[in-house]
Structures are given as C-alpha cells and as structure tokens.
Amino acid sequence: VWRQHERRGLMDGVNSTLAKGKKVIVVYPKREAGESETSHLPSAEEAYDLWHARFPGRVRLAHGGLDDATNTRSIADMREGSADILISTSLVEVG
C-alpha cells in the first residue's frame, strides 16, 4: 500500500521495474469517481488518466464496470507486451 506522501518512492519503484523489462499492476479500491466507499482515494478511472499522462501508450485499464472485451484486451495487451502498466480494481486479483 502506497500513500499519497510516498508517491516519489512509488514512481521510483515503477521506473526501476519497467527499466528491467517487467510489468506493473496498480490496484485501486474503487473503479469510478464518486463511489462512496473510500472516497478520499482516487478511482481506477481517475488514476488511469494520471498514469497515462506519465506513461503514454504504456497503460491499460481494467475493472468490473467495463465490458468483457475491453478488460480482455487490456489483459492481452499486458501479456503480449503492448502495455506494461495495468491500472485495475481487485478484478485483476479475482479474474
């Protein structure tokens, strides 16, 4: 778990992981902005925009609110190497 004030360490770790040719999965507790639970945290959708701005073309999004084809494509892009960062909810943990 990374907290807001630890962002620099997180980004250093992500950059190091990517430099080694590995992939990164970032799990967020909610999928859309405005979800009541844990509302002080960004949603996966909000986070995707931030990650995509920092790592253009390298980031994919997957969560239960998206259609199956979109989630399948995001996972396939990771597997095939078209992307190396996946922003997701616990969907990625449970399949």
Biopython code that builds the backbone (N, CA, C, O; Angstrom):
import numpy as np
from Bio.PDB.StructureBuilder import StructureBuilder

atoms = [
    (1, "VAL", "N", (0.851, -1.172, 0.000)),
    (1, "VAL", "CA", (0.000, 0.000, 0.000)),
    (1, "VAL", "C", (0.897, 1.235, 0.000)),
    (1, "VAL", "O", (1.782, 1.381, 0.842)),
    (2, "TRP", "N", (0.647, 2.111, -0.959)),
    (2, "TRP", "CA", (1.402, 3.356, -1.066)),
    (2, "TRP", "C", (0.477, 4.511, -0.733)),
    (2, "TRP", "O", (-0.646, 4.580, -1.231)),
    (3, "ARG", "N", (0.938, 5.390, 0.084)),
    (3, "ARG", "CA", (0.163, 6.559, 0.478)),
    (3, "ARG", "C", (0.579, 7.760, -0.374)),
    (3, "ARG", "O", (1.629, 7.749, -1.016)),
    (4, "GLN", "N", (-0.260, 8.787, -0.367)),
    (4, "GLN", "CA", (-0.033, 9.983, -1.180)),
    (4, "GLN", "C", (1.374, 10.553, -0.983)),
    (4, "GLN", "O", (2.041, 10.898, -1.959)),
    (5, "HIS", "N", (1.827, 10.653, 0.256)),
    (5, "HIS", "CA", (3.134, 11.259, 0.523)),
    (5, "HIS", "C", (4.300, 10.345, 0.107)),
    (5, "HIS", "O", (5.456, 10.763, 0.169)),
    (6, "GLU", "N", (4.014, 9.125, -0.307)),
    (6, "GLU", "CA", (5.049, 8.191, -0.738)),
    (6, "GLU", "C", (5.127, 8.068, -2.267)),
    (6, "GLU", "O", (5.758, 7.152, -2.795)),
    (7, "ARG", "N", (4.485, 8.990, -2.956)),
    (7, "ARG", "CA", (4.392, 8.904, -4.420)),
    (7, "ARG", "C", (5.769, 8.828, -5.091)),
    (7, "ARG", "O", (5.953, 8.062, -6.036)),
    (8, "ARG", "N", (6.719, 9.604, -4.616)),
    (8, "ARG", "CA", (8.045, 9.585, -5.246)),
    (8, "ARG", "C", (8.669, 8.188, -5.180)),
    (8, "ARG", "O", (9.239, 7.714, -6.162)),
    (9, "GLY", "N", (8.562, 7.539, -4.033)),
    (9, "GLY", "CA", (9.079, 6.180, -3.896)),
    (9, "GLY", "C", (8.369, 5.202, -4.815)),
    (9, "GLY", "O", (8.996, 4.317, -5.396)),
    (10, "LEU", "N", (7.065, 5.364, -4.943)),
    (10, "LEU", "CA", (6.289, 4.514, -5.843)),
    (10, "LEU", "C", (6.772, 4.687, -7.278)),
    (10, "LEU", "O", (7.023, 3.704, -7.975)),
    (11, "MET", "N", (6.903, 5.931, -7.716)),
    (11, "MET", "CA", (7.335, 6.193, -9.090)),
    (11, "MET", "C", (8.757, 5.695, -9.331)),
    (11, "MET", "O", (9.057, 5.181, -10.409)),
    (12, "ASP", "N", (9.634, 5.843, -8.340)),
    (12, "ASP", "CA", (10.986, 5.304, -8.473)),
    (12, "ASP", "C", (10.940, 3.794, -8.652)),
    (12, "ASP", "O", (11.660, 3.240, -9.482)),
    (13, "GLY", "N", (10.091, 3.128, -7.872)),
    (13, "GLY", "CA", (9.945, 1.679, -7.985)),
    (13, "GLY", "C", (9.361, 1.257, -9.322)),
    (13, "GLY", "O", (9.803, 0.274, -9.917)),
    (14, "VAL", "N", (8.377, 1.994, -9.790)),
    (14, "VAL", "CA", (7.769, 1.690, -11.090)),
    (14, "VAL", "C", (8.797, 1.862, -12.195)),
    (14, "VAL", "O", (8.938, 0.991, -13.053)),
    (15, "ASN", "N", (9.514, 2.977, -12.182)),
    (15, "ASN", "CA", (10.537, 3.206, -13.211)),
    (15, "ASN", "C", (11.609, 2.128, -13.184)),
    (15, "ASN", "O", (12.057, 1.675, -14.238)),
    (16, "SER", "N", (12.022, 1.715, -12.005)),
    (16, "SER", "CA", (13.023, 0.657, -11.874)),
    (16, "SER", "C", (12.499, -0.670, -12.419)),
    (16, "SER", "O", (13.210, -1.387, -13.123)),
    (17, "THR", "N", (11.263, -0.983, -12.090)),
    (17, "THR", "CA", (10.644, -2.222, -12.567)),
    (17, "THR", "C", (10.534, -2.228, -14.086)),
    (17, "THR", "O", (10.861, -3.226, -14.728)),
    (18, "LEU", "N", (10.080, -1.129, -14.659)),
    (18, "LEU", "CA", (9.946, -1.032, -16.112)),
    (18, "LEU", "C", (11.299, -1.089, -16.805)),
    (18, "LEU", "O", (11.422, -1.688, -17.874)),
    (19, "ALA", "N", (12.314, -0.475, -16.211)),
    (19, "ALA", "CA", (13.658, -0.492, -16.788)),
    (19, "ALA", "C", (14.223, -1.910, -16.872)),
    (19, "ALA", "O", (15.070, -2.201, -17.716)),
    (20, "LYS", "N", (13.747, -2.780, -15.995)),
    (20, "LYS", "CA", (14.176, -4.193, -16.004)),
    (20, "LYS", "C", (13.353, -5.030, -16.983)),
    (20, "LYS", "O", (13.556, -6.238, -17.097)),
    (21, "GLY", "N", (12.424, -4.381, -17.687)),
    (21, "GLY", "CA", (11.590, -5.092, -18.646)),
    (21, "GLY", "C", (10.419, -5.828, -18.019)),
    (21, "GLY", "O", (9.811, -6.691, -18.653)),
    (22, "LYS", "N", (10.103, -5.492, -16.784)),
    (22, "LYS", "CA", (8.992, -6.141, -16.096)),
    (22, "LYS", "C", (7.740, -5.284, -16.199)),
    (22, "LYS", "O", (7.771, -4.162, -16.704)),
    (23, "LYS", "N", (6.642, -5.837, -15.710)),
    (23, "LYS", "CA", (5.346, -5.165, -15.787)),
    (23, "LYS", "C", (4.881, -4.735, -14.404)),
    (23, "LYS", "O", (5.349, -5.249, -13.388)),
    (24, "VAL", "N", (3.948, -3.782, -14.382)),
    (24, "VAL", "CA", (3.434, -3.222, -13.136)),
    (24, "VAL", "C", (1.901, -3.300, -13.159)),
    (24, "VAL", "O", (1.269, -2.954, -14.157)),
    (25, "ILE", "N", (1.324, -3.751, -12.063)),
    (25, "ILE", "CA", (-0.123, -3.711, -11.886)),
    (25, "ILE", "C", (-0.403, -2.855, -10.660)),
    (25, "ILE", "O", (0.141, -3.097, -9.583)),
    (26, "VAL", "N", (-1.255, -1.855, -10.834)),
    (26, "VAL", "CA", (-1.617, -0.963, -9.740)),
    (26, "VAL", "C", (-3.098, -1.175, -9.457)),
    (26, "VAL", "O", (-3.938, -0.974, -10.334)),
    (27, "VAL", "N", (-3.417, -1.581, -8.235)),
    (27, "VAL", "CA", (-4.799, -1.901, -7.862)),
    (27, "VAL", "C", (-5.380, -0.759, -7.025)),
    (27, "VAL", "O", (-4.801, -0.345, -6.020)),
    (28, "TYR", "N", (-6.531, -0.267, -7.464)),
    (28, "TYR", "CA", (-7.260, 0.778, -6.752)),
    (28, "TYR", "C", (-8.533, 0.180, -6.157)),
    (28, "TYR", "O", (-9.120, -0.725, -6.750)),
    (29, "PRO", "N", (-8.970, 0.671, -4.990)),
    (29, "PRO", "CA", (-10.117, 0.075, -4.313)),
    (29, "PRO", "C", (-11.479, 0.399, -4.921)),
    (29, "PRO", "O", (-12.467, -0.254, -4.586)),
    (30, "LYS", "N", (-11.550, 1.376, -5.792)),
    (30, "LYS", "CA", (-12.832, 1.690, -6.428)),
    (30, "LYS", "C", (-12.602, 1.954, -7.900)),
    (30, "LYS", "O", (-11.501, 2.309, -8.321)),
    (31, "ARG", "N", (-13.663, 1.775, -8.682)),
    (31, "ARG", "CA", (-13.477, 1.872, -10.126)),
    (31, "ARG", "C", (-13.810, 3.223, -10.716)),
    (31, "ARG", "O", (-13.183, 3.640, -11.690)),
    (32, "GLU", "N", (-14.797, 3.929, -10.144)),
    (32, "GLU", "CA", (-15.250, 5.184, -10.731)),
    (32, "GLU", "C", (-15.252, 6.304, -9.700)),
    (32, "GLU", "O", (-15.392, 6.058, -8.502)),
    (33, "ALA", "N", (-15.100, 7.514, -10.168)),
    (33, "ALA", "CA", (-15.178, 8.677, -9.289)),
    (33, "ALA", "C", (-16.555, 8.736, -8.657)),
    (33, "ALA", "O", (-17.555, 8.399, -9.292)),
    (34, "GLY", "N", (-16.604, 9.163, -7.411)),
    (34, "GLY", "CA", (-17.874, 9.340, -6.744)),
    (34, "GLY", "C", (-18.392, 8.132, -5.995)),
    (34, "GLY", "O", (-19.419, 8.222, -5.321)),
    (35, "GLU", "N", (-17.703, 6.995, -6.096)),
    (35, "GLU", "CA", (-18.133, 5.844, -5.301)),
    (35, "GLU", "C", (-17.957, 6.205, -3.839)),
    (35, "GLU", "O", (-16.918, 6.741, -3.455)),
    (36, "SER", "N", (-18.943, 5.922, -3.028)),
    (36, "SER", "CA", (-18.953, 6.397, -1.649)),
    (36, "SER", "C", (-17.868, 5.782, -0.778)),
    (36, "SER", "O", (-17.271, 6.485, 0.036)),
    (37, "GLU", "N", (-17.603, 4.522, -0.923)),
    (37, "GLU", "CA", (-16.605, 3.907, -0.059)),
    (37, "GLU", "C", (-15.207, 4.404, -0.424)),
    (37, "GLU", "O", (-14.905, 4.600, -1.601)),
    (38, "THR", "N", (-14.384, 4.602, 0.551)),
    (38, "THR", "CA", (-13.009, 5.083, 0.376)),
    (38, "THR", "C", (-12.933, 6.266, -0.594)),
    (38, "THR", "O", (-12.027, 6.332, -1.424)),
    (39, "SER", "N", (-13.875, 7.188, -0.488)),
    (39, "SER", "CA", (-13.961, 8.279, -1.453)),
    (39, "SER", "C", (-12.772, 9.226, -1.413)),
    (39, "SER", "O", (-12.597, 10.030, -2.328)),
    (40, "HIS", "N", (-11.958, 9.145, -0.376)),
    (40, "HIS", "CA", (-10.775, 10.012, -0.327)),
    (40, "HIS", "C", (-9.656, 9.515, -1.235)),
    (40, "HIS", "O", (-8.656, 10.209, -1.418)),
    (41, "LEU", "N", (-9.809, 8.333, -1.800)),
    (41, "LEU", "CA", (-8.817, 7.772, -2.703)),
    (41, "LEU", "C", (-9.267, 7.942, -4.148)),
    (41, "LEU", "O", (-10.467, 7.937, -4.423)),
    (42, "PRO", "N", (-8.330, 8.092, -5.071)),
    (42, "PRO", "CA", (-8.739, 8.194, -6.472)),
    (42, "PRO", "C", (-9.306, 6.858, -6.959)),
    (42, "PRO", "O", (-8.953, 5.797, -6.443)),
    (43, "SER", "N", (-10.169, 6.925, -7.936)),
    (43, "SER", "CA", (-10.702, 5.713, -8.544)),
    (43, "SER", "C", (-9.720, 5.204, -9.594)),
    (43, "SER", "O", (-8.792, 5.913, -9.983)),
    (44, "ALA", "N", (-9.929, 3.979, -10.044)),
    (44, "ALA", "CA", (-9.090, 3.422, -11.108)),
    (44, "ALA", "C", (-9.204, 4.280, -12.366)),
    (44, "ALA", "O", (-8.209, 4.517, -13.051)),
    (45, "GLU", "N", (-10.414, 4.745, -12.669)),
    (45, "GLU", "CA", (-10.591, 5.582, -13.863)),
    (45, "GLU", "C", (-9.848, 6.906, -13.740)),
    (45, "GLU", "O", (-9.210, 7.351, -14.694)),
    (46, "GLU", "N", (-9.927, 7.540, -12.569)),
    (46, "GLU", "CA", (-9.189, 8.789, -12.359)),
    (46, "GLU", "C", (-7.680, 8.534, -12.424)),
    (46, "GLU", "O", (-6.935, 9.305, -13.029)),
    (47, "ALA", "N", (-7.254, 7.465, -11.807)),
    (47, "ALA", "CA", (-5.831, 7.128, -11.783)),
    (47, "ALA", "C", (-5.311, 6.806, -13.177)),
    (47, "ALA", "O", (-4.181, 7.158, -13.518)),
    (48, "TYR", "N", (-6.128, 6.142, -13.978)),
    (48, "TYR", "CA", (-5.709, 5.806, -15.336)),
    (48, "TYR", "C", (-5.279, 7.061, -16.093)),
    (48, "TYR", "O", (-4.240, 7.065, -16.753)),
    (49, "ASP", "N", (-6.064, 8.110, -15.999)),
    (49, "ASP", "CA", (-5.722, 9.357, -16.694)),
    (49, "ASP", "C", (-4.364, 9.891, -16.243)),
    (49, "ASP", "O", (-3.578, 10.363, -17.065)),
    (50, "LEU", "N", (-4.090, 9.819, -14.953)),
    (50, "LEU", "CA", (-2.815, 10.304, -14.417)),
    (50, "LEU", "C", (-1.650, 9.428, -14.878)),
    (50, "LEU", "O", (-0.612, 9.936, -15.303)),
    (51, "TRP", "N", (-1.830, 8.116, -14.791)),
    (51, "TRP", "CA", (-0.777, 7.190, -15.215)),
    (51, "TRP", "C", (-0.541, 7.293, -16.717)),
    (51, "TRP", "O", (0.601, 7.263, -17.175)),
    (52, "HIS", "N", (-1.613, 7.412, -17.473)),
    (52, "HIS", "CA", (-1.477, 7.521, -18.929)),
    (52, "HIS", "C", (-0.724, 8.796, -19.314)),
    (52, "HIS", "O", (0.066, 8.784, -20.257)),
    (53, "ALA", "N", (-0.959, 9.874, -18.606)),
    (53, "ALA", "CA", (-0.242, 11.121, -18.883)),
    (53, "ALA", "C", (1.257, 10.962, -18.618)),
    (53, "ALA", "O", (2.084, 11.532, -19.331)),
    (54, "ARG", "N", (1.594, 10.196, -17.604)),
    (54, "ARG", "CA", (3.004, 9.999, -17.248)),
    (54, "ARG", "C", (3.693, 8.957, -18.129)),
    (54, "ARG", "O", (4.882, 9.076, -18.427)),
    (55, "PHE", "N", (2.942, 7.940, -18.540)),
    (55, "PHE", "CA", (3.481, 6.832, -19.343)),
    (55, "PHE", "C", (2.589, 6.622, -20.578)),
    (55, "PHE", "O", (1.926, 5.590, -20.683)),
    (56, "PRO", "N", (2.563, 7.575, -21.502)),
    (56, "PRO", "CA", (1.637, 7.485, -22.640)),
    (56, "PRO", "C", (1.834, 6.206, -23.464)),
    (56, "PRO", "O", (2.955, 5.815, -23.789)),
    (57, "GLY", "N", (0.703, 5.574, -23.786)),
    (57, "GLY", "CA", (0.715, 4.375, -24.614)),
    (57, "GLY", "C", (1.082, 3.093, -23.901)),
    (57, "GLY", "O", (0.950, 2.009, -24.470)),
    (58, "ARG", "N", (1.540, 3.196, -22.668)),
    (58, "ARG", "CA", (2.026, 2.020, -21.937)),
    (58, "ARG", "C", (1.035, 1.506, -20.903)),
    (58, "ARG", "O", (1.285, 0.484, -20.264)),
    (59, "VAL", "N", (-0.084, 2.196, -20.728)),
    (59, "VAL", "CA", (-1.010, 1.917, -19.628)),
    (59, "VAL", "C", (-2.340, 1.396, -20.165)),
    (59, "VAL", "O", (-2.842, 1.874, -21.182)),
    (60, "ARG", "N", (-2.902, 0.410, -19.467)),
    (60, "ARG", "CA", (-4.238, -0.100, -19.780)),
    (60, "ARG", "C", (-5.082, -0.071, -18.509)),
    (60, "ARG", "O", (-4.557, -0.005, -17.398)),
    (61, "LEU", "N", (-6.405, -0.122, -18.695)),
    (61, "LEU", "CA", (-7.357, -0.057, -17.591)),
    (61, "LEU", "C", (-8.243, -1.295, -17.623)),
    (61, "LEU", "O", (-8.675, -1.725, -18.693)),
    (62, "ALA", "N", (-8.515, -1.865, -16.459)),
    (62, "ALA", "CA", (-9.444, -2.991, -16.348)),
    (62, "ALA", "C", (-10.206, -2.866, -15.038)),
    (62, "ALA", "O", (-9.612, -2.666, -13.979)),
    (63, "HIS", "N", (-11.537, -2.988, -15.122)),
    (63, "HIS", "CA", (-12.357, -3.037, -13.909)),
    (63, "HIS", "C", (-13.739, -3.570, -14.254)),
    (63, "HIS", "O", (-14.105, -3.640, -15.427)),
    (64, "GLY", "N", (-14.499, -3.944, -13.247)),
    (64, "GLY", "CA", (-15.787, -4.587, -13.433)),
    (64, "GLY", "C", (-16.835, -3.748, -14.120)),
    (64, "GLY", "O", (-17.846, -4.294, -14.563)),
    (65, "GLY", "N", (-16.645, -2.450, -14.231)),
    (65, "GLY", "CA", (-17.603, -1.589, -14.906)),
    (65, "GLY", "C", (-17.400, -1.526, -16.409)),
    (65, "GLY", "O", (-18.234, -0.977, -17.130)),
    (66, "LEU", "N", (-16.301, -2.082, -16.882)),
    (66, "LEU", "CA", (-16.027, -2.108, -18.317)),
    (66, "LEU", "C", (-16.559, -3.403, -18.911)),
    (66, "LEU", "O", (-16.755, -4.385, -18.195)),
    (67, "ASP", "N", (-16.793, -3.406, -20.213)),
    (67, "ASP", "CA", (-17.282, -4.627, -20.845)),
    (67, "ASP", "C", (-16.167, -5.673, -20.903)),
    (67, "ASP", "O", (-14.984, -5.340, -20.840)),
    (68, "ASP", "N", (-16.559, -6.923, -21.023)),
    (68, "ASP", "CA", (-15.605, -8.030, -21.012)),
    (68, "ASP", "C", (-14.547, -7.899, -22.101)),
    (68, "ASP", "O", (-13.380, -8.212, -21.870)),
    (69, "ALA", "N", (-14.943, -7.442, -23.280)),
    (69, "ALA", "CA", (-13.993, -7.313, -24.382)),
    (69, "ALA", "C", (-12.889, -6.305, -24.062)),
    (69, "ALA", "O", (-11.725, -6.534, -24.390)),
    (70, "THR", "N", (-13.246, -5.209, -23.433)),
    (70, "THR", "CA", (-12.257, -4.192, -23.067)),
    (70, "THR", "C", (-11.292, -4.737, -22.017)),
    (70, "THR", "O", (-10.080, -4.553, -22.129)),
    (71, "ASN", "N", (-11.824, -5.402, -21.005)),
    (71, "ASN", "CA", (-10.958, -5.985, -19.975)),
    (71, "ASN", "C", (-10.055, -7.070, -20.561)),
    (71, "ASN", "O", (-8.870, -7.139, -20.235)),
    (72, "THR", "N", (-10.609, -7.903, -21.413)),
    (72, "THR", "CA", (-9.821, -8.964, -22.045)),
    (72, "THR", "C", (-8.703, -8.366, -22.881)),
    (72, "THR", "O", (-7.576, -8.862, -22.850)),
    (73, "ARG", "N", (-8.997, -7.306, -23.630)),
    (73, "ARG", "CA", (-7.986, -6.654, -24.470)),
    (73, "ARG", "C", (-6.882, -6.033, -23.612)),
    (73, "ARG", "O", (-5.703, -6.115, -23.958)),
    (74, "SER", "N", (-7.261, -5.419, -22.503)),
    (74, "SER", "CA", (-6.258, -4.815, -21.613)),
    (74, "SER", "C", (-5.297, -5.874, -21.073)),
    (74, "SER", "O", (-4.084, -5.668, -21.047)),
    (75, "ILE", "N", (-5.849, -6.999, -20.646)),
    (75, "ILE", "CA", (-5.018, -8.091, -20.122)),
    (75, "ILE", "C", (-4.157, -8.675, -21.243)),
    (75, "ILE", "O", (-2.981, -8.973, -21.031)),
    (76, "ALA", "N", (-4.734, -8.838, -22.424)),
    (76, "ALA", "CA", (-3.975, -9.365, -23.563)),
    (76, "ALA", "C", (-2.835, -8.419, -23.947)),
    (76, "ALA", "O", (-1.738, -8.873, -24.273)),
    (77, "ASP", "N", (-3.086, -7.113, -23.910)),
    (77, "ASP", "CA", (-2.026, -6.153, -24.212)),
    (77, "ASP", "C", (-0.864, -6.289, -23.240)),
    (77, "ASP", "O", (0.298, -6.172, -23.631)),
    (78, "MET", "N", (-1.175, -6.535, -21.983)),
    (78, "MET", "CA", (-0.110, -6.750, -20.995)),
    (78, "MET", "C", (0.668, -8.029, -21.331)),
    (78, "MET", "O", (1.899, -8.040, -21.333)),
    (79, "ARG", "N", (-0.058, -9.077, -21.606)),
    (79, "ARG", "CA", (0.567, -10.378, -21.905)),
    (79, "ARG", "C", (1.431, -10.300, -23.158)),
    (79, "ARG", "O", (2.524, -10.864, -23.205)),
    (80, "GLU", "N", (0.931, -9.594, -24.177)),
    (80, "GLU", "CA", (1.624, -9.511, -25.468)),
    (80, "GLU", "C", (2.718, -8.454, -25.506)),
    (80, "GLU", "O", (3.495, -8.405, -26.459)),
    (81, "GLY", "N", (2.791, -7.608, -24.483)),
    (81, "GLY", "CA", (3.825, -6.589, -24.440)),
    (81, "GLY", "C", (3.447, -5.254, -25.055)),
    (81, "GLY", "O", (4.295, -4.368, -25.160)),
    (82, "SER", "N", (2.189, -5.084, -25.466)),
    (82, "SER", "CA", (1.752, -3.792, -25.999)),
    (82, "SER", "C", (1.617, -2.752, -24.907)),
    (82, "SER", "O", (1.603, -1.551, -25.177)),
    (83, "ALA", "N", (1.516, -3.219, -23.664)),
    (83, "ALA", "CA", (1.428, -2.341, -22.496)),
    (83, "ALA", "C", (2.215, -2.991, -21.371)),
    (83, "ALA", "O", (2.398, -4.208, -21.350)),
    (84, "ASP", "N", (2.678, -2.170, -20.437)),
    (84, "ASP", "CA", (3.408, -2.740, -19.309)),
    (84, "ASP", "C", (2.941, -2.218, -17.964)),
    (84, "ASP", "O", (3.547, -2.523, -16.937)),
    (85, "ILE", "N", (1.855, -1.422, -17.958)),
    (85, "ILE", "CA", (1.254, -0.955, -16.712)),
    (85, "ILE", "C", (-0.254, -1.185, -16.799)),
    (85, "ILE", "O", (-0.906, -0.732, -17.740)),
    (86, "LEU", "N", (-0.794, -1.888, -15.819)),
    (86, "LEU", "CA", (-2.229, -2.122, -15.759)),
    (86, "LEU", "C", (-2.789, -1.429, -14.533)),
    (86, "LEU", "O", (-2.351, -1.682, -13.411)),
    (87, "ILE", "N", (-3.758, -0.556, -14.750)),
    (87, "ILE", "CA", (-4.492, 0.094, -13.666)),
    (87, "ILE", "C", (-5.792, -0.685, -13.538)),
    (87, "ILE", "O", (-6.530, -0.830, -14.513)),
    (88, "SER", "N", (-6.076, -1.188, -12.336)),
    (88, "SER", "CA", (-7.214, -2.065, -12.175)),
    (88, "SER", "C", (-7.808, -1.942, -10.770)),
    (88, "SER", "O", (-7.249, -1.297, -9.883)),
    (89, "THR", "N", (-8.947, -2.581, -10.612)),
    (89, "THR", "CA", (-9.520, -2.793, -9.296)),
    (89, "THR", "C", (-9.158, -4.226, -8.915)),
    (89, "THR", "O", (-8.306, -4.841, -9.557)),
    (90, "SER", "N", (-9.786, -4.750, -7.896)),
    (90, "SER", "CA", (-9.497, -6.128, -7.487)),
    (90, "SER", "C", (-9.939, -7.132, -8.541)),
    (90, "SER", "O", (-9.712, -8.329, -8.369)),
    (91, "LEU", "N", (-10.561, -6.685, -9.621)),
    (91, "LEU", "CA", (-10.903, -7.552, -10.745)),
    (91, "LEU", "C", (-9.699, -8.380, -11.173)),
    (91, "LEU", "O", (-9.827, -9.574, -11.447)),
    (92, "VAL", "N", (-8.555, -7.760, -11.228)),
    (92, "VAL", "CA", (-7.345, -8.453, -11.673)),
    (92, "VAL", "C", (-6.928, -9.535, -10.674)),
    (92, "VAL", "O", (-6.296, -10.521, -11.053)),
    (93, "GLU", "N", (-7.274, -9.355, -9.427)),
    (93, "GLU", "CA", (-6.920, -10.341, -8.402)),
    (93, "GLU", "C", (-7.835, -11.558, -8.428)),
    (93, "GLU", "O", (-7.407, -12.670, -8.119)),
    (94, "VAL", "N", (-9.093, -11.345, -8.797)),
    (94, "VAL", "CA", (-10.058, -12.434, -8.749)),
    (94, "VAL", "C", (-10.414, -12.972, -10.139)),
    (94, "VAL", "O", (-11.162, -13.943, -10.259)),
    (95, "GLY", "N", (-9.885, -12.350, -11.166)),
    (95, "GLY", "CA", (-10.121, -12.841, -12.515)),
    (95, "GLY", "C", (-11.321, -12.256, -13.134)),
    (95, "GLY", "O", (-11.646, -12.579, -14.277)),
]
sb = StructureBuilder()
sb.init_structure("model")
sb.init_model(0)
sb.init_chain("A")
sb.init_seg("    ")
for serial, (resi, resn, name, xyz) in enumerate(atoms, 1):
    if name == "N":
        sb.init_residue(resn, " ", resi, " ")
    sb.init_atom(name, np.array(xyz, "f"), 0.0, 1.0, " ", f" {name:<3s}", serial, name[0])
structure = sb.get_structure()
